[in-house]
């Protein structure tokens, strides 16, 4: 299956979900190119972006699992160009 490059944007409003979120990200670590997290203390939330290079079904599965966590939202943006292996 063709690999895709994407960014998964995550908003964490429930600090209790962070441990489960990190466990999911650890499962997909082989596909993660980079990660940036910003704690937004004034609003009591965290903003995280995950750059991934993986087949689209893997990216969708990861984002879906993340988005089902209580107090966590996730959206994915795909590159128009497939990644070169």
N, C-alpha and C positions, 0 to 999 in steps of 0.2 A: 504494500500500500504506500502511496506517495506521502512524503513528509510535508507538513505545513509549518509555517512560522506564525505565531500568534502571541498576543498579549492577553492575559487574563487579569482584569481589574477586579479587586476584591475590597469591599468595605466591611469592616468588623465592628459591629455595634455592641456585641456581647463578649466581654473579656473571657467568659467561661468557655467559649468556643475555640479559643486559640490553641489549646492542646490538641483538639481533634483536627483542626485545620493543619497544624504542623505535621501531624501523623499522615494526613492525606498527601501533603506536599512531599513528605519523605518517601512515600510509595512511588511517586512519579519523578523522583530526583533525577533519574537518568535522562529525562526529557527536558528538564529545566535548564535553560541557558543562563538565566540570571533572575535575581529577585531584589526588589526594593520595597522597604517598608517605612512608612511615615506615621509615627504616633501623633495624633491630633488631640492633644490633651484638653484644649479648650472645649472641644465637642465630645470628649470621652469616646473617641473611636480611633480606629487605625485604618490607614489606606495602604494597600499592598498591590504592587504590580508584579506579575510573573511573566517572564519571556520564555516561551516554550518552542521546541522544534520536535514535532511528533505527528503521527498520522491523525487525521481529523477526528476519528472515533475515540482515540485516546484523549485528545484535548477536550472533547465534548464530555466524556465520562468524568474526567477530573473536575471540570468546571461544574458539572451537574452535582457531583458529590459535595463540592464546596458550597454551592448555592443552597443545598438542602440542610446545611447546618443552621441551627437556630440563631438568629441575630447576625447572619452573614449573607451578603449579596455578592454575586459574581457575574460578570459579563465578559464575553470574549470578542476580540477583534482579530480577524485573520488577515495576513498579508495576501495581496493579490497574486504574488509570485510564489510558486512552490519552492521549498528549500532544496538546495543541491546536497546530495550525500557524498 
